Amino acid sequence: MLIGRRTNHRGLNQMALDINAIDLVRRVAERCDAESHVLYAPAIIRDQNAREALLADVNIHKTITMFDRVNVALSGMALIFQDSI
């Protein structure tokens, strides 16, 4: 779901979001009489030490332990430009 206005950023036809994605998740959960939980962690981690450090974080660990009870998951990714890869 995208809510926003059209912009022409770097020549690409993209949507500029006028709302915060985390607020959107919170509002959707509220309307569904559910709870929202945000996981601030990268989807892919190549370094084992970094992975272990993230898993040791109490907030990340708490959220991960809820995975088996998830009914709906919304996933987001930051905007990636070709020159940043």
Backbone hydrogen bonds in HBPLUS format (Angstrom, degrees):
<---DONOR---> <-ACCEPTOR-->    atom                        ^
c    i                          cat <-CA-CA->   ^        H-A-AA   ^      H-
h    n   atom  resd res      DA  || num        DHA   H-A  angle D-A-AA Bond
n    s   type  num  typ     dist DA aas  dist angle  dist       angle   num
A0005-ARG N   A0016-ALA O   3.21 MM  11  5.60 160.1  2.25 147.8 148.7     1
A0016-ALA N   A0005-ARG O   3.03 MM  11  5.60 178.8  2.03 163.7 163.8     2
A0007-THR N   A0014-GLN O   3.30 MM   7  6.07 165.5  2.32 171.9 168.0     3
A0012-LEU N   A0009-HIS O   2.91 MM   3  5.47 167.1  1.93 122.2 125.2     4
A0024-LEU N   A0020-ASN O   3.00 MM   4  6.32 150.9  2.08 149.2 158.1     5
A0025-VAL N   A0021-ALA O   3.02 MM   4  6.34 157.4  2.07 148.1 152.8     6
A0026-ARG N   A0022-ILE O   2.99 MM   4  6.21 159.3  2.03 145.3 151.1     7
A0027-ARG N   A0023-ASP O   2.90 MM   4  6.12 157.1  1.95 150.1 155.9     8
A0028-VAL N   A0024-LEU O   2.93 MM   4  6.17 158.5  1.98 152.3 158.1     9
A0029-ALA N   A0025-VAL O   2.97 MM   4  6.13 166.3  1.98 151.9 155.8    10
A0030-GLU N   A0026-ARG O   2.94 MM   4  6.12 154.6  2.00 143.2 150.8    11
A0031-ARG N   A0027-ARG O   3.01 MM   4  6.24 157.8  2.07 147.1 151.9    12
A0032-CYS N   A0028-VAL O   3.05 MM   4  6.27 134.8  2.26 141.9 154.4    13
A0032-CYS N   A0029-ALA O   3.11 MM   3  5.04 129.9  2.37  94.3 108.1    14
A0034-ALA N   A0029-ALA O   2.78 MM   5  4.76 162.6  1.81 145.7 146.9    15
A0033-ASP N   A0030-GLU O   3.15 MM   3  5.05 160.6  2.19 105.3 108.3    16
A0051-ARG N   A0047-ASP O   3.02 MM   4  6.32 156.3  2.08 151.3 158.5    17
A0052-GLU N   A0048-GLN O   2.97 MM   4  6.20 164.4  1.99 151.3 154.8    18
A0053-ALA N   A0049-ASN O   2.97 MM   4  6.16 152.9  2.04 144.0 151.7    19
A0054-LEU N   A0050-ALA O   2.96 MM   4  6.20 157.4  2.01 149.4 155.0    20
A0055-LEU N   A0051-ARG O   2.93 MM   4  6.21 164.0  1.95 154.7 159.2    21
A0056-ALA N   A0052-GLU O   2.99 MM   4  6.11 133.2  2.22 137.7 149.5    22
A0057-ASP N   A0054-LEU O   3.08 MM   3  5.30 148.2  2.18 104.1 113.5    23
A0061-HIS N   A0057-ASP O   2.86 MM   4  5.99 169.4  1.88 161.5 165.1    24
A0062-LYS N   A0058-VAL O   2.96 MM   4  6.00 156.4  2.01 140.1 146.7    25
A0063-THR N   A0059-ASN O   3.14 MM   4  6.31 157.8  2.19 142.1 147.2    26
A0064-ILE N   A0060-ILE O   2.93 MM   4  6.15 163.2  1.96 156.2 161.1    27
A0065-THR N   A0061-HIS O   3.01 MM   4  6.21 151.9  2.09 150.5 157.0    28
A0066-MET N   A0063-THR O   3.05 MM   3  5.41 153.4  2.13 108.3 116.7    29
A0067-PHE N   A0064-ILE O   3.07 MM   3  5.41 167.9  2.09 115.5 119.3    30
A0069-ARG N   A0066-MET O   2.89 MM   3  5.49 161.4  1.92 124.1 130.4    31
A0070-VAL N   A0067-PHE O   3.27 MM   3  5.32 171.5  2.28 110.3 112.1    32
A0084-SER N   A0081-PHE O   2.94 MM   3  5.41 159.8  1.98 116.1 122.8    33
A0085-ILE N   A0082-GLN O   3.29 MM   3  5.63 165.7  2.31 111.1 115.4    34
